[in-house]
Amino acid sequence: MNIKTSIEVLAEPIGFDIAMSDDTVQASLLNGLARGFKTMDEHNLNIQVCYLVQHLSPEAKALIEKLNDYANGV
């Protein structure tokens, strides 16, 4: 049996709500994710990212590409 924590169950709805919020809140979400991933050593980070991308929607992938474009000055 797999019992998920409330944050696991609410991750997607919280993400949606944050998308409807302002830029500061949206950046805080991404900054928190980055801070958490930064605690991993390079090997574990690569493994986690490899697993994570398998579950991304086409919309999430498009957002990541757009964020990358703007982060690189496009």
CHARMM-style PDB file with segment names, atoms N, HN, CA, C and O in Angstrom:
ATOM      1  N   MET     1       0.832  -1.172   0.000  1.00  0.00      PROA
ATOM      2  CA  MET     1       0.000   0.000   0.000  1.00  0.00      PROA
ATOM      3  C   MET     1       0.884   1.246   0.000  1.00  0.00      PROA
ATOM      4  O   MET     1       1.885   1.309   0.714  1.00  0.00      PROA
ATOM      5  N   ASN     2       0.509   2.217  -0.795  1.00  0.00      PROA
ATOM      6  HN  ASN     2      -0.304   2.166  -1.375  1.00  0.00      PROA
ATOM      7  CA  ASN     2       1.264   3.457  -0.892  1.00  0.00      PROA
ATOM      8  C   ASN     2       0.391   4.605  -0.393  1.00  0.00      PROA
ATOM      9  O   ASN     2      -0.582   4.990  -1.042  1.00  0.00      PROA
ATOM     10  N   ILE     3       0.747   5.135   0.748  1.00  0.00      PROA
ATOM     11  HN  ILE     3       1.538   4.823   1.275  1.00  0.00      PROA
ATOM     12  CA  ILE     3       0.010   6.264   1.301  1.00  0.00      PROA
ATOM     13  C   ILE     3       0.816   7.521   1.010  1.00  0.00      PROA
ATOM     14  O   ILE     3       1.956   7.664   1.453  1.00  0.00      PROA
ATOM     15  N   LYS     4       0.212   8.413   0.269  1.00  0.00      PROA
ATOM     16  HN  LYS     4      -0.714   8.297  -0.091  1.00  0.00      PROA
ATOM     17  CA  LYS     4       0.905   9.648  -0.093  1.00  0.00      PROA
ATOM     18  C   LYS     4       0.641  10.725   0.952  1.00  0.00      PROA
ATOM     19  O   LYS     4      -0.418  10.771   1.578  1.00  0.00      PROA
ATOM     20  N   THR     5       1.629  11.581   1.118  1.00  0.00      PROA
ATOM     21  HN  THR     5       2.490  11.544   0.610  1.00  0.00      PROA
ATOM     22  CA  THR     5       1.442  12.718   2.012  1.00  0.00      PROA
ATOM     23  C   THR     5       0.526  13.730   1.334  1.00  0.00      PROA
ATOM     24  O   THR     5       0.326  13.685   0.120  1.00  0.00      PROA
ATOM     25  N   SER     6      -0.017  14.624   2.110  1.00  0.00      PROA
ATOM     26  HN  SER     6       0.146  14.661   3.096  1.00  0.00      PROA
ATOM     27  CA  SER     6      -0.929  15.615   1.548  1.00  0.00      PROA
ATOM     28  C   SER     6      -0.244  16.480   0.503  1.00  0.00      PROA
ATOM     29  O   SER     6      -0.875  16.863  -0.482  1.00  0.00      PROA
ATOM     30  N   ILE     7       1.025  16.794   0.693  1.00  0.00      PROA
ATOM     31  HN  ILE     7       1.537  16.483   1.493  1.00  0.00      PROA
ATOM     32  CA  ILE     7       1.729  17.634  -0.281  1.00  0.00      PROA
ATOM     33  C   ILE     7       1.884  16.907  -1.615  1.00  0.00      PROA
ATOM     34  O   ILE     7       1.836  17.541  -2.669  1.00  0.00      PROA
ATOM     35  N   GLU     8       2.066  15.595  -1.585  1.00  0.00      PROA
ATOM     36  HN  GLU     8       2.105  15.080  -0.729  1.00  0.00      PROA
ATOM     37  CA  GLU     8       2.156  14.829  -2.829  1.00  0.00      PROA
ATOM     38  C   GLU     8       0.826  14.845  -3.567  1.00  0.00      PROA
ATOM     39  O   GLU     8       0.789  14.977  -4.790  1.00  0.00      PROA
ATOM     40  N   VAL     9      -0.253  14.711  -2.830  1.00  0.00      PROA
ATOM     41  HN  VAL     9      -0.223  14.603  -1.836  1.00  0.00      PROA
ATOM     42  CA  VAL     9      -1.591  14.709  -3.427  1.00  0.00      PROA
ATOM     43  C   VAL     9      -1.931  16.093  -3.980  1.00  0.00      PROA
ATOM     44  O   VAL     9      -2.587  16.206  -5.015  1.00  0.00      PROA
ATOM     45  N   LEU    10      -1.489  17.132  -3.296  1.00  0.00      PROA
ATOM     46  HN  LEU    10      -0.956  17.040  -2.455  1.00  0.00      PROA
ATOM     47  CA  LEU    10      -1.861  18.496  -3.667  1.00  0.00      PROA
ATOM     48  C   LEU    10      -0.865  19.189  -4.594  1.00  0.00      PROA
ATOM     49  O   LEU    10      -1.095  20.334  -4.983  1.00  0.00      PROA
ATOM     50  N   ALA    11       0.223  18.536  -4.954  1.00  0.00      PROA
ATOM     51  HN  ALA    11       0.410  17.606  -4.638  1.00  0.00      PROA
ATOM     52  CA  ALA    11       1.275  19.188  -5.744  1.00  0.00      PROA
ATOM     53  C   ALA    11       0.743  19.800  -7.033  1.00  0.00      PROA
ATOM     54  O   ALA    11       1.035  20.961  -7.323  1.00  0.00      PROA
ATOM     55  N   GLU    12      -0.020  19.059  -7.802  1.00  0.00      PROA
ATOM     56  HN  GLU    12      -0.257  18.116  -7.567  1.00  0.00      PROA
ATOM     57  CA  GLU    12      -0.523  19.579  -9.076  1.00  0.00      PROA
ATOM     58  C   GLU    12      -1.534  20.702  -8.876  1.00  0.00      PROA
ATOM     59  O   GLU    12      -1.414  21.736  -9.533  1.00  0.00      PROA
ATOM     60  N   PRO    13      -2.526  20.546  -7.995  1.00  0.00      PROA
ATOM     61  CA  PRO    13      -3.447  21.666  -7.782  1.00  0.00      PROA
ATOM     62  C   PRO    13      -2.763  22.913  -7.216  1.00  0.00      PROA
ATOM     63  O   PRO    13      -3.139  24.033  -7.562  1.00  0.00      PROA
ATOM     64  N   ILE    14      -1.773  22.729  -6.358  1.00  0.00      PROA
ATOM     65  HN  ILE    14      -1.469  21.818  -6.077  1.00  0.00      PROA
ATOM     66  CA  ILE    14      -1.032  23.873  -5.830  1.00  0.00      PROA
ATOM     67  C   ILE    14      -0.269  24.556  -6.967  1.00  0.00      PROA
ATOM     68  O   ILE    14      -0.243  25.784  -7.060  1.00  0.00      PROA
ATOM     69  N   GLY    15       0.348  23.750  -7.825  1.00  0.00      PROA
ATOM     70  HN  GLY    15       0.327  22.753  -7.750  1.00  0.00      PROA
ATOM     71  CA  GLY    15       1.054  24.312  -8.976  1.00  0.00      PROA
ATOM     72  C   GLY    15       0.125  25.126  -9.852  1.00  0.00      PROA
ATOM     73  O   GLY    15       0.491  26.204 -10.321  1.00  0.00      PROA
ATOM     74  N   PHE    16      -1.071  24.617 -10.073  1.00  0.00      PROA
ATOM     75  HN  PHE    16      -1.368  23.742  -9.692  1.00  0.00      PROA
ATOM     76  CA  PHE    16      -2.055  25.349 -10.882  1.00  0.00      PROA
ATOM     77  C   PHE    16      -2.417  26.668 -10.212  1.00  0.00      PROA
ATOM     78  O   PHE    16      -2.455  27.712 -10.864  1.00  0.00      PROA
ATOM     79  N   ASP    17      -2.682  26.621  -8.913  1.00  0.00      PROA
ATOM     80  HN  ASP    17      -2.651  25.773  -8.383  1.00  0.00      PROA
ATOM     81  CA  ASP    17      -3.032  27.848  -8.186  1.00  0.00      PROA
ATOM     82  C   ASP    17      -1.898  28.866  -8.237  1.00  0.00      PROA
ATOM     83  O   ASP    17      -2.140  30.064  -8.389  1.00  0.00      PROA
ATOM     84  N   ILE    18      -0.670  28.393  -8.112  1.00  0.00      PROA
ATOM     85  HN  ILE    18      -0.473  27.420  -7.989  1.00  0.00      PROA
ATOM     86  CA  ILE    18       0.475  29.302  -8.165  1.00  0.00      PROA
ATOM     87  C   ILE    18       0.610  29.909  -9.559  1.00  0.00      PROA
ATOM     88  O   ILE    18       1.011  31.064  -9.697  1.00  0.00      PROA
ATOM     89  N   ALA    19       0.279  29.138 -10.587  1.00  0.00      PROA
ATOM     90  HN  ALA    19      -0.046  28.199 -10.475  1.00  0.00      PROA
ATOM     91  CA  ALA    19       0.312  29.676 -11.951  1.00  0.00      PROA
ATOM     92  C   ALA    19      -0.671  30.826 -12.112  1.00  0.00      PROA
ATOM     93  O   ALA    19      -0.450  31.720 -12.929  1.00  0.00      PROA
ATOM     94  N   MET    20      -1.750  30.812 -11.345  1.00  0.00      PROA
ATOM     95  HN  MET    20      -1.929  30.085 -10.682  1.00  0.00      PROA
ATOM     96  CA  MET    20      -2.740  31.883 -11.400  1.00  0.00      PROA
ATOM     97  C   MET    20      -2.368  33.054 -10.490  1.00  0.00      PROA
ATOM     98  O   MET    20      -3.082  34.056 -10.447  1.00  0.00      PROA
ATOM     99  N   SER    21      -1.258  32.933  -9.765  1.00  0.00      PROA
ATOM    100  HN  SER    21      -0.678  32.119  -9.799  1.00  0.00      PROA
ATOM    101  CA  SER    21      -0.817  33.972  -8.841  1.00  0.00      PROA
ATOM    102  C   SER    21       0.096  34.951  -9.571  1.00  0.00      PROA
ATOM    103  O   SER    21       0.122  34.990 -10.801  1.00  0.00      PROA
ATOM    104  N   ASP    22       0.845  35.743  -8.801  1.00  0.00      PROA
ATOM    105  HN  ASP    22       0.823  35.711  -7.802  1.00  0.00      PROA
ATOM    106  CA  ASP    22       1.720  36.732  -9.433  1.00  0.00      PROA
ATOM    107  C   ASP    22       3.129  36.187  -9.659  1.00  0.00      PROA
ATOM    108  O   ASP    22       3.469  35.087  -9.224  1.00  0.00      PROA
ATOM    109  N   ASP    23       3.923  36.977 -10.341  1.00  0.00      PROA
ATOM    110  HN  ASP    23       3.647  37.871 -10.695  1.00  0.00      PROA
ATOM    111  CA  ASP    23       5.260  36.551 -10.730  1.00  0.00      PROA
ATOM    112  C   ASP    23       6.160  36.249  -9.535  1.00  0.00      PROA
ATOM    113  O   ASP    23       7.008  35.361  -9.616  1.00  0.00      PROA
ATOM    114  N   THR    24       5.991  36.964  -8.436  1.00  0.00      PROA
ATOM    115  HN  THR    24       5.302  37.685  -8.370  1.00  0.00      PROA
ATOM    116  CA  THR    24       6.819  36.731  -7.257  1.00  0.00      PROA
ATOM    117  C   THR    24       6.538  35.359  -6.659  1.00  0.00      PROA
ATOM    118  O   THR    24       7.466  34.641  -6.285  1.00  0.00      PROA
ATOM    119  N   VAL    25       5.276  34.996  -6.568  1.00  0.00      PROA
ATOM    120  HN  VAL    25       4.523  35.578  -6.871  1.00  0.00      PROA
ATOM    121  CA  VAL    25       4.897  33.689  -6.022  1.00  0.00      PROA
ATOM    122  C   VAL    25       5.360  32.575  -6.967  1.00  0.00      PROA
ATOM    123  O   VAL    25       5.861  31.544  -6.516  1.00  0.00      PROA
ATOM    124  N   GLN    26       5.193  32.781  -8.261  1.00  0.00      PROA
ATOM    125  HN  GLN    26       4.786  33.618  -8.627  1.00  0.00      PROA
ATOM    126  CA  GLN    26       5.628  31.783  -9.239  1.00  0.00      PROA
ATOM    127  C   GLN    26       7.142  31.564  -9.149  1.00  0.00      PROA
ATOM    128  O   GLN    26       7.615  30.428  -9.187  1.00  0.00      PROA
ATOM    129  N   ALA    27       7.888  32.655  -9.031  1.00  0.00      PROA
ATOM    130  HN  ALA    27       7.503  33.578  -9.001  1.00  0.00      PROA
ATOM    131  CA  ALA    27       9.340  32.540  -8.894  1.00  0.00      PROA
ATOM    132  C   ALA    27       9.711  31.842  -7.592  1.00  0.00      PROA
ATOM    133  O   ALA    27      10.669  31.069  -7.558  1.00  0.00      PROA
ATOM    134  N   SER    28       8.968  32.104  -6.524  1.00  0.00      PROA
ATOM    135  HN  SER    28       8.191  32.732  -6.552  1.00  0.00      PROA
ATOM    136  CA  SER    28       9.241  31.443  -5.238  1.00  0.00      PROA
ATOM    137  C   SER    28       9.091  29.928  -5.356  1.00  0.00      PROA
ATOM    138  O   SER    28       9.892  29.178  -4.798  1.00  0.00      PROA
ATOM    139  N   LEU    29       8.067  29.479  -6.081  1.00  0.00      PROA
ATOM    140  HN  LEU    29       7.417  30.088  -6.535  1.00  0.00      PROA
ATOM    141  CA  LEU    29       7.886  28.046  -6.295  1.00  0.00      PROA
ATOM    142  C   LEU    29       9.095  27.455  -7.009  1.00  0.00      PROA
ATOM    143  O   LEU    29       9.652  26.448  -6.572  1.00  0.00      PROA
ATOM    144  N   LEU    30       9.495  28.082  -8.102  1.00  0.00      PROA
ATOM    145  HN  LEU    30       9.043  28.900  -8.457  1.00  0.00      PROA
ATOM    146  CA  LEU    30      10.636  27.578  -8.865  1.00  0.00      PROA
ATOM    147  C   LEU    30      11.935  27.672  -8.077  1.00  0.00      PROA
ATOM    148  O   LEU    30      12.782  26.783  -8.159  1.00  0.00      PROA
ATOM    149  N   ASN    31      12.091  28.756  -7.311  1.00  0.00      PROA
ATOM    150  HN  ASN    31      11.403  29.478  -7.244  1.00  0.00      PROA
ATOM    151  CA  ASN    31      13.291  28.899  -6.476  1.00  0.00      PROA
ATOM    152  C   ASN    31      13.355  27.804  -5.416  1.00  0.00      PROA
ATOM    153  O   ASN    31      14.431  27.282  -5.127  1.00  0.00      PROA
ATOM    154  N   GLY    32      12.204  27.454  -4.836  1.00  0.00      PROA
ATOM    155  HN  GLY    32      11.330  27.878  -5.072  1.00  0.00      PROA
ATOM    156  CA  GLY    32      12.179  26.376  -3.851  1.00  0.00      PROA
ATOM    157  C   GLY    32      12.528  25.032  -4.463  1.00  0.00      PROA
ATOM    158  O   GLY    32      13.264  24.245  -3.868  1.00  0.00      PROA
ATOM    159  N   LEU    33      11.998  24.766  -5.655  1.00  0.00      PROA
ATOM    160  HN  LEU    33      11.400  25.404  -6.139  1.00  0.00      PROA
ATOM    161  CA  LEU    33      12.361  23.525  -6.353  1.00  0.00      PROA
ATOM    162  C   LEU    33      13.864  23.475  -6.628  1.00  0.00      PROA
ATOM    163  O   LEU    33      14.517  22.461  -6.382  1.00  0.00      PROA
ATOM    164  N   ALA    34      14.398  24.577  -7.138  1.00  0.00      PROA
ATOM    165  HN  ALA    34      13.867  25.401  -7.337  1.00  0.00      PROA
ATOM    166  CA  ALA    34      15.827  24.627  -7.445  1.00  0.00      PROA
ATOM    167  C   ALA    34      16.672  24.443  -6.191  1.00  0.00      PROA
ATOM    168  O   ALA    34      17.687  23.747  -6.217  1.00  0.00      PROA
ATOM    169  N   ARG    35      16.254  25.067  -5.098  1.00  0.00      PROA
ATOM    170  HN  ARG    35      15.429  25.632  -5.077  1.00  0.00      PROA
ATOM    171  CA  ARG    35      16.995  24.940  -3.835  1.00  0.00      PROA
ATOM    172  C   ARG    35      17.008  23.490  -3.357  1.00  0.00      PROA
ATOM    173  O   ARG    35      18.030  22.993  -2.885  1.00  0.00      PROA
ATOM    174  N   GLY    36      15.861  22.813  -3.484  1.00  0.00      PROA
ATOM    175  HN  GLY    36      15.030  23.217  -3.868  1.00  0.00      PROA
ATOM    176  CA  GLY    36      15.800  21.407  -3.081  1.00  0.00      PROA
ATOM    177  C   GLY    36      16.659  20.519  -3.966  1.00  0.00      PROA
ATOM    178  O   GLY    36      17.374  19.646  -3.475  1.00  0.00      PROA
ATOM    179  N   PHE    37      16.586  20.746  -5.270  1.00  0.00      PROA
ATOM    180  HN  PHE    37      16.005  21.456  -5.669  1.00  0.00      PROA
ATOM    181  CA  PHE    37      17.403  19.936  -6.184  1.00  0.00      PROA
ATOM    182  C   PHE    37      18.889  20.193  -5.980  1.00  0.00      PROA
ATOM    183  O   PHE    37      19.707  19.294  -6.179  1.00  0.00      PROA
ATOM    184  N   LYS    38      19.246  21.410  -5.585  1.00  0.00      PROA
ATOM    185  HN  LYS    38      18.582  22.141  -5.423  1.00  0.00      PROA
ATOM    186  CA  LYS    38      20.656  21.753  -5.376  1.00  0.00      PROA
ATOM    187  C   LYS    38      21.279  20.961  -4.228  1.00  0.00      PROA
ATOM    188  O   LYS    38      22.499  20.811  -4.171  1.00  0.00      PROA
ATOM    189  N   THR    39      20.455  20.455  -3.318  1.00  0.00      PROA
ATOM    190  HN  THR    39      19.463  20.576  -3.364  1.00  0.00      PROA
ATOM    191  CA  THR    39      20.993  19.685  -2.188  1.00  0.00      PROA
ATOM    192  C   THR    39      21.463  18.296  -2.614  1.00  0.00      PROA
ATOM    193  O   THR    39      22.170  17.624  -1.863  1.00  0.00      PROA
ATOM    194  N   MET    40      21.075  17.861  -3.816  1.00  0.00      PROA
ATOM    195  HN  MET    40      20.501  18.406  -4.426  1.00  0.00      PROA
ATOM    196  CA  MET    40      21.460  16.533  -4.301  1.00  0.00      PROA
ATOM    197  C   MET    40      22.843  16.586  -4.927  1.00  0.00      PROA
ATOM    198  O   MET    40      23.232  17.589  -5.525  1.00  0.00      PROA
ATOM    199  N   ASP    41      23.584  15.483  -4.780  1.00  0.00      PROA
ATOM    200  HN  ASP    41      23.268  14.668  -4.294  1.00  0.00      PROA
ATOM    201  CA  ASP    41      24.848  15.421  -5.506  1.00  0.00      PROA
ATOM    202  C   ASP    41      24.531  15.231  -6.996  1.00  0.00      PROA
ATOM    203  O   ASP    41      23.415  14.846  -7.347  1.00  0.00      PROA
ATOM    204  N   GLU    42      25.484  15.492  -7.849  1.00  0.00      PROA
ATOM    205  HN  GLU    42      26.390  15.804  -7.564  1.00  0.00      PROA
ATOM    206  CA  GLU    42      25.271  15.518  -9.299  1.00  0.00      PROA
ATOM    207  C   GLU    42      24.694  14.198  -9.826  1.00  0.00      PROA
ATOM    208  O   GLU    42      23.806  14.205 -10.679  1.00  0.00      PROA
ATOM    209  N   HSD    43      25.187  13.095  -9.331  1.00  0.00      PROA
ATOM    210  HN  HSD    43      25.908  13.090  -8.638  1.00  0.00      PROA
ATOM    211  CA  HSD    43      24.698  11.784  -9.789  1.00  0.00      PROA
ATOM    212  C   HSD    43      23.213  11.605  -9.462  1.00  0.00      PROA
ATOM    213  O   HSD    43      22.422  11.245 -10.333  1.00  0.00      PROA
ATOM    214  N   ASN    44      22.843  11.854  -8.217  1.00  0.00      PROA
ATOM    215  HN  ASN    44      23.486  12.146  -7.509  1.00  0.00      PROA
ATOM    216  CA  ASN    44      21.438  11.693  -7.816  1.00  0.00      PROA
ATOM    217  C   ASN    44      20.535  12.702  -8.512  1.00  0.00      PROA
ATOM    218  O   ASN    44      19.393  12.382  -8.845  1.00  0.00      PROA
ATOM    219  N   LEU    45      21.033  13.922  -8.737  1.00  0.00      PROA
ATOM    220  HN  LEU    45      21.960  14.182  -8.467  1.00  0.00      PROA
ATOM    221  CA  LEU    45      20.259  14.922  -9.456  1.00  0.00      PROA
ATOM    222  C   LEU    45      19.980  14.450 -10.883  1.00  0.00      PROA
ATOM    223  O   LEU    45      18.852  14.561 -11.364  1.00  0.00      PROA
ATOM    224  N   ASN    46      20.983  13.934 -11.547  1.00  0.00      PROA
ATOM    225  HN  ASN    46      21.899  13.844 -11.157  1.00  0.00      PROA
ATOM    226  CA  ASN    46      20.790  13.435 -12.914  1.00  0.00      PROA
ATOM    227  C   ASN    46      19.774  12.303 -12.958  1.00  0.00      PROA
ATOM    228  O   ASN    46      18.932  12.258 -13.855  1.00  0.00      PROA
ATOM    229  N   ILE    47      19.847  11.393 -11.999  1.00  0.00      PROA
ATOM    230  HN  ILE    47      20.531  11.429 -11.270  1.00  0.00      PROA
ATOM    231  CA  ILE    47      18.886  10.289 -11.938  1.00  0.00      PROA
ATOM    232  C   ILE    47      17.481  10.830 -11.697  1.00  0.00      PROA
ATOM    233  O   ILE    47      16.534  10.417 -12.366  1.00  0.00      PROA
ATOM    234  N   GLN    48      17.339  11.756 -10.741  1.00  0.00      PROA
ATOM    235  HN  GLN    48      18.109  12.091 -10.198  1.00  0.00      PROA
ATOM    236  CA  GLN    48      16.021  12.295 -10.423  1.00  0.00      PROA
ATOM    237  C   GLN    48      15.421  13.019 -11.610  1.00  0.00      PROA
ATOM    238  O   GLN    48      14.237  12.852 -11.903  1.00  0.00      PROA
ATOM    239  N   VAL    49      16.225  13.827 -12.305  1.00  0.00      PROA
ATOM    240  HN  VAL    49      17.187  13.963 -12.068  1.00  0.00      PROA
ATOM    241  CA  VAL    49      15.733  14.543 -13.480  1.00  0.00      PROA
ATOM    242  C   VAL    49      15.321  13.559 -14.566  1.00  0.00      PROA
ATOM    243  O   VAL    49      14.309  13.762 -15.238  1.00  0.00      PROA
ATOM    244  N   CYS    50      16.089  12.506 -14.740  1.00  0.00      PROA
ATOM    245  HN  CYS    50      16.910  12.341 -14.194  1.00  0.00      PROA
ATOM    246  CA  CYS    50      15.755  11.477 -15.721  1.00  0.00      PROA
ATOM    247  C   CYS    50      14.391  10.861 -15.424  1.00  0.00      PROA
ATOM    248  O   CYS    50      13.588  10.667 -16.336  1.00  0.00      PROA
ATOM    249  N   TYR    51      14.128  10.557 -14.173  1.00  0.00      PROA
ATOM    250  HN  TYR    51      14.781  10.715 -13.432  1.00  0.00      PROA
ATOM    251  CA  TYR    51      12.824  10.001 -13.786  1.00  0.00      PROA
ATOM    252  C   TYR    51      11.715  11.044 -13.906  1.00  0.00      PROA
ATOM    253  O   TYR    51      10.617  10.738 -14.372  1.00  0.00      PROA
ATOM    254  N   LEU    52      12.002  12.265 -13.488  1.00  0.00      PROA
ATOM    255  HN  LEU    52      12.893  12.514 -13.110  1.00  0.00      PROA
ATOM    256  CA  LEU    52      11.005  13.330 -13.467  1.00  0.00      PROA
ATOM    257  C   LEU    52      10.468  13.637 -14.860  1.00  0.00      PROA
ATOM    258  O   LEU    52       9.256  13.759 -15.038  1.00  0.00      PROA
ATOM    259  N   VAL    53      11.345  13.762 -15.845  1.00  0.00      PROA
ATOM    260  HN  VAL    53      12.330  13.663 -15.701  1.00  0.00      PROA
ATOM    261  CA  VAL    53      10.901  14.187 -17.177  1.00  0.00      PROA
ATOM    262  C   VAL    53       9.937  13.197 -17.819  1.00  0.00      PROA
ATOM    263  O   VAL    53       9.171  13.567 -18.709  1.00  0.00      PROA
ATOM    264  N   GLN    54       9.969  11.950 -17.378  1.00  0.00      PROA
ATOM    265  HN  GLN    54      10.591  11.650 -16.655  1.00  0.00      PROA
ATOM    266  CA  GLN    54       9.049  10.950 -17.914  1.00  0.00      PROA
ATOM    267  C   GLN    54       7.596  11.260 -17.577  1.00  0.00      PROA
ATOM    268  O   GLN    54       6.682  10.780 -18.247  1.00  0.00      PROA
ATOM    269  N   HSD    55       7.385  12.061 -16.539  1.00  0.00      PROA
ATOM    270  HN  HSD    55       8.128  12.451 -15.994  1.00  0.00      PROA
ATOM    271  CA  HSD    55       6.039  12.355 -16.065  1.00  0.00      PROA
ATOM    272  C   HSD    55       5.562  13.755 -16.441  1.00  0.00      PROA
ATOM    273  O   HSD    55       4.458  14.153 -16.070  1.00  0.00      PROA
ATOM    274  N   LEU    56       6.378  14.499 -17.170  1.00  0.00      PROA
ATOM    275  HN  LEU    56       7.275  14.176 -17.472  1.00  0.00      PROA
ATOM    276  CA  LEU    56       5.989  15.853 -17.551  1.00  0.00      PROA
ATOM    277  C   LEU    56       4.985  15.830 -18.700  1.00  0.00      PROA
ATOM    278  O   LEU    56       5.102  15.043 -19.639  1.00  0.00      PROA
ATOM    279  N   SER    57       4.015  16.698 -18.600  1.00  0.00      PROA
ATOM    280  HN  SER    57       3.919  17.338 -17.837  1.00  0.00      PROA
ATOM    281  CA  SER    57       3.048  16.867 -19.685  1.00  0.00      PROA
ATOM    282  C   SER    57       3.700  17.672 -20.808  1.00  0.00      PROA
ATOM    283  O   SER    57       4.717  18.333 -20.593  1.00  0.00      PROA
ATOM    284  N   PRO    58       3.122  17.617 -21.986  1.00  0.00      PROA
ATOM    285  CA  PRO    58       3.636  18.473 -23.068  1.00  0.00      PROA
ATOM    286  C   PRO    58       3.613  19.959 -22.672  1.00  0.00      PROA
ATOM    287  O   PRO    58       4.500  20.717 -23.063  1.00  0.00      PROA
ATOM    288  N   GLU    59       2.605  20.369 -21.902  1.00  0.00      PROA
ATOM    289  HN  GLU    59       1.884  19.752 -21.585  1.00  0.00      PROA
ATOM    290  CA  GLU    59       2.520  21.754 -21.448  1.00  0.00      PROA
ATOM    291  C   GLU    59       3.678  22.104 -20.511  1.00  0.00      PROA
ATOM    292  O   GLU    59       4.240  23.196 -20.595  1.00  0.00      PROA
ATOM    293  N   ALA    60       4.027  21.185 -19.627  1.00  0.00      PROA
ATOM    294  HN  ALA    60       3.570  20.298 -19.558  1.00  0.00      PROA
ATOM    295  CA  ALA    60       5.137  21.427 -18.706  1.00  0.00      PROA
ATOM    296  C   ALA    60       6.452  21.535 -19.469  1.00  0.00      PROA
ATOM    297  O   ALA    60       7.280  22.395 -19.171  1.00  0.00      PROA
ATOM    298  N   LYS    61       6.641  20.662 -20.453  1.00  0.00      PROA
ATOM    299  HN  LYS    61       5.968  19.963 -20.696  1.00  0.00      PROA
ATOM    300  CA  LYS    61       7.864  20.720 -21.266  1.00  0.00      PROA
ATOM    301  C   LYS    61       7.949  22.040 -22.027  1.00  0.00      PROA
ATOM    302  O   LYS    61       9.024  22.632 -22.128  1.00  0.00      PROA
ATOM    303  N   ALA    62       6.821  22.500 -22.561  1.00  0.00      PROA
ATOM    304  HN  ALA    62       5.949  22.019 -22.479  1.00  0.00      PROA
ATOM    305  CA  ALA    62       6.802  23.776 -23.283  1.00  0.00      PROA
ATOM    306  C   ALA    62       7.127  24.937 -22.343  1.00  0.00      PROA
ATOM    307  O   ALA    62       7.842  25.862 -22.729  1.00  0.00      PROA
ATOM    308  N   LEU    63       6.612  24.897 -21.119  1.00  0.00      PROA
ATOM    309  HN  LEU    63       6.031  24.146 -20.805  1.00  0.00      PROA
ATOM    310  CA  LEU    63       6.918  25.936 -20.143  1.00  0.00      PROA
ATOM    311  C   LEU    63       8.407  25.952 -19.823  1.00  0.00      PROA
ATOM    312  O   LEU    63       9.014  27.021 -19.755  1.00  0.00      PROA
ATOM    313  N   ILE    64       8.995  24.791 -19.630  1.00  0.00      PROA
ATOM    314  HN  ILE    64       8.502  23.923 -19.686  1.00  0.00      PROA
ATOM    315  CA  ILE    64      10.430  24.711 -19.327  1.00  0.00      PROA
ATOM    316  C   ILE    64      11.243  25.290 -20.480  1.00  0.00      PROA
ATOM    317  O   ILE    64      12.222  26.001 -20.255  1.00  0.00      PROA
ATOM    318  N   GLU    65      10.845  24.993 -21.698  1.00  0.00      PROA
ATOM    319  HN  GLU    65      10.050  24.415 -21.880  1.00  0.00      PROA
ATOM    320  CA  GLU    65      11.541  25.552 -22.860  1.00  0.00      PROA
ATOM    321  C   GLU    65      11.411  27.077 -22.888  1.00  0.00      PROA
ATOM    322  O   GLU    65      12.383  27.776 -23.175  1.00  0.00      PROA
ATOM    323  N   LYS    66      10.217  27.594 -22.592  1.00  0.00      PROA
ATOM    324  HN  LYS    66       9.427  27.026 -22.359  1.00  0.00      PROA
ATOM    325  CA  LYS    66      10.001  29.039 -22.578  1.00  0.00      PROA
ATOM    326  C   LYS    66      10.817  29.698 -21.459  1.00  0.00      PROA
ATOM    327  O   LYS    66      11.422  30.750 -21.670  1.00  0.00      PROA
ATOM    328  N   LEU    67      10.834  29.087 -20.279  1.00  0.00      PROA
ATOM    329  HN  LEU    67      10.343  28.233 -20.108  1.00  0.00      PROA
ATOM    330  CA  LEU    67      11.650  29.613 -19.186  1.00  0.00      PROA
ATOM    331  C   LEU    67      13.117  29.647 -19.591  1.00  0.00      PROA
ATOM    332  O   LEU    67      13.823  30.614 -19.307  1.00  0.00      PROA
ATOM    333  N   ASN    68      13.568  28.603 -20.246  1.00  0.00      PROA
ATOM    334  HN  ASN    68      12.994  27.817 -20.476  1.00  0.00      PROA
ATOM    335  CA  ASN    68      14.959  28.542 -20.708  1.00  0.00      PROA
ATOM    336  C   ASN    68      15.241  29.655 -21.702  1.00  0.00      PROA
ATOM    337  O   ASN    68      16.284  30.305 -21.625  1.00  0.00      PROA
ATOM    338  N   ASP    69      14.325  29.883 -22.631  1.00  0.00      PROA
ATOM    339  HN  ASP    69      13.477  29.356 -22.693  1.00  0.00      PROA
ATOM    340  CA  ASP    69      14.502  30.952 -23.615  1.00  0.00      PROA
ATOM    341  C   ASP    69      14.680  32.308 -22.918  1.00  0.00      PROA
ATOM    342  O   ASP    69      15.610  33.054 -23.224  1.00  0.00      PROA
ATOM    343  N   TYR    70      13.784  32.613 -21.988  1.00  0.00      PROA
ATOM    344  HN  TYR    70      13.029  32.007 -21.739  1.00  0.00      PROA
ATOM    345  CA  TYR    70      13.844  33.911 -21.306  1.00  0.00      PROA
ATOM    346  C   TYR    70      15.061  33.993 -20.371  1.00  0.00      PROA
ATOM    347  O   TYR    70      15.656  35.060 -20.222  1.00  0.00      PROA
ATOM    348  N   ALA    71      15.423  32.883 -19.750  1.00  0.00      PROA
ATOM    349  HN  ALA    71      14.939  32.017 -19.871  1.00  0.00      PROA
ATOM    350  CA  ALA    71      16.582  32.878 -18.866  1.00  0.00      PROA
ATOM    351  C   ALA    71      17.868  33.140 -19.657  1.00  0.00      PROA
ATOM    352  O   ALA    71      18.854  33.640 -19.116  1.00  0.00      PROA
ATOM    353  N   ASN    72      17.836  32.795 -20.939  1.00  0.00      PROA
ATOM    354  HN  ASN    72      17.035  32.388 -21.378  1.00  0.00      PROA
ATOM    355  CA  ASN    72      19.006  32.991 -21.793  1.00  0.00      PROA
ATOM    356  C   ASN    72      18.887  34.235 -22.662  1.00  0.00      PROA
ATOM    357  O   ASN    72      19.620  34.379 -23.641  1.00  0.00      PROA
ATOM    358  N   GLY    73      17.969  35.135 -22.315  1.00  0.00      PROA
ATOM    359  HN  GLY    73      17.374  35.018 -21.520  1.00  0.00      PROA
ATOM    360  CA  GLY    73      17.897  36.424 -22.965  1.00  0.00      PROA
ATOM    361  C   GLY    73      17.183  36.491 -24.290  1.00  0.00      PROA
ATOM    362  O   GLY    73      17.457  37.382 -25.094  1.00  0.00      PROA
ATOM    363  N   VAL    74      16.276  35.575 -24.534  1.00  0.00      PROA
ATOM    364  HN  VAL    74      16.054  34.851 -23.880  1.00  0.00      PROA
ATOM    365  CA  VAL    74      15.525  35.620 -25.792  1.00  0.00      PROA
ATOM    366  C   VAL    74      14.364  36.569 -25.674  1.00  0.00      PROA
ATOM    367  OT1 VAL    74      13.611  36.745 -26.631  1.00  0.00      PROA
TER     368      VAL     74
END
